[in-house]
């Protein structure tokens, strides 16, 4: 009889310990759209979007490394400002009551000023500090930010302003599972942010 009482207690204790485990999240937004990586220590648990597996008989490691470098370069180039604003809106809806309860360990933000007219690009660059500050203010309304790295630049060859952002934070496993239950909305809406797939021939 005592054993039957002990087993549920042990299970509850294990579940409580698992819920306290902290996961490492890295959310990025760039030219390739939003991406999410979830890890527990050195172990990568989840990556969205999942890497595509392409059949081939060549050097898979070399192709994988080249694909990773291309993906990283594409992300750090930055994506559209409206797309980033839409992503922030999605994150705000997803967090719900957790707003301001989660802390960002590190925030990287790059704002590129650009316009069809170089004079307009120069004017936008002059005001880019205020624009980056506004984006940072939106993020600080959602999270408590511990460390920030915000930089602005200008391009006279691009025609539209772009933004690149990377957020790194750690959250308890229980909180992550709660967020996962609300992630279907995020999945549907991020498909619109990515746009149509481009196939290479």
N, C-alpha and C positions, 0 to 999 in steps of 0.2 A: 504493500500500500504506500509506504514511504517513497519507494522507487517511482511509482506512478506520479507522485506529487513533485518529485525532484526533476523529472525529465522536462515537464513544461517550463519549470523555472530556469533550467539550463538553456533551453531553446530561446526563451525570452531574453536571457542575458547575452547569448550569442548574437541575436538579432539587434540588440541595443548596441553591442560593440561594433557590429558591421555598419550600423547606421552612423556611427561616429567616425568611421574611416573617411579621410579627406581625399578627394579626387582633384587632380590638377586639370584645369580647363584652359585651352588656348583658342580664342576666337579671333579670326582674321577677316578683314575685308579688303579686297583689292580688285584688280582688273578682272580676275576670274570669278568674282562674286564672293559671298561669305563662305567660310569653312570653319569647322570645329574639330578639335582633337581633345580626347579625354584620356588621361593616363593615371595609373596608380603607381607611384614611384617611377621606376624605369620601364614599367609595363604599359604599352599603348593598348587601351581597351576599345576605343572607338574613334573612327575618323569619318567625318561627313564633309563633303561627299566622299564615298568610298572610292579608292583608286581603281581605275578600270584595268582589267586584265585582258591583254591582247595576245592572241596566239602567235607564235613565231619560233623559229629554230635558231635564231642568232644568240648573241651574248645577252642574256636576260639581265644580268647585273648591270652591265653597261647601259642598256636601254632604260632600266629602271632609274639609274643614277641621272641619266640625261633628262629623263622625263621629270624627275624631282626638281632638278635645277631649273628647267623651263617653267615648271609650275611655280616655284618660289619667285623667279624673276617676274612672272606674269602678275603674281599677287602684289609684289612690292611696287609695281608700277602705279597702282592706285586705280580705283573704280570711280564711277560717277557720284557726284555729291547727292543728287536725289535718291539714288539707290541706297546710299549710306544712311540717309535720313529715314528711308522706309525701314531699313534694318533696325535702327534704333527704336522705331515705333513698335516693331514686332517684339524686340527684346523687352520693351516696357510692358507690353501686354502679357508676355510670357511670365515675367517675374511677378506681376501682380503685387501681393502684399509683401514680397521680399525686397522691394525697392529700398535702397539705402541700408539694407541689412547685410548685403554682401560687399566684400572689399576686393578691389582690384589690386593685385600685387604690383603689376607693372602695366603701364599704358603707353603705347607708341602711336603717335599721330603725325601724319605727313599731309600737308595741304599744298597742292600745286595750283598756282594761279595761271590761267590761260584763257585766251579769247581769240576770235578770228582776226581782230584788229590788235596789232602789237601795243598800240597806245592804251587800249582798253585793258590788255593784259597787265601793263605796267600799273594802271590805276587799281586794278583788282589786287595786285601784289601789295600795293600800298595799304589796302584795307584787309589783306589776308590775315594779319595778326588778329584783327577783330573777328574775322570769320572763324579762325581756328579756336579762338577763345569761346565763341558761341557753341561750337561743336563740343568743346571740353566741358562747357557748362551743362550741356544736355547729358553727357556721360556722368558728370558728378551728381546730377539729379537722380540717376539710376543707381549709382554705386558710391562707395567711399573709396576714393583713389589714393593710394599710398605713394606711388612713384610715377612720374610722368616724363615723357620725352616728346615734346611738341616742336615741330619745325615747319617752316613755310618756305616755298621757293616759287620761281616763275619760269615759264616756258614760252618762247615766242614761236615755236613750231606747232605746239598743240593748239587745239581750237576750243577745248572745253576744260573747265577746272576739274581736278580729280582729288580724291582723298584715299589715303591708305591708313588703316587702323589695325592694331594688334592689342588684344587684351589678354592678360594672363592672371588667373585667379584660382583659388582652391576653395572647394565647398564640401560639406559633409555628404557622404553617400546618400543619406536619407533625403537631403534637399535635392540632390541630383535626380533621384527616382521620382520625387514629386514633380520636378520640372519636366521629366520625360513623359509623364502622364499628360502634360499640356502641350507637348511638342508637335502634335499633328498639325495644329494651326501654323506653327512655324515652318514645318516642312512644306505645306501647300503654298505658303506665301513666298518662301525663298525661291521656289521654282520660277516665279515671275521675275525675281531679281536677276536670275542667271540668264534669262532669255533663251532663244533657240540654240541648240547644240550645233557646233560647227564641225564638220567632218573633213578630214584631210585625205586627199587621194594620192 
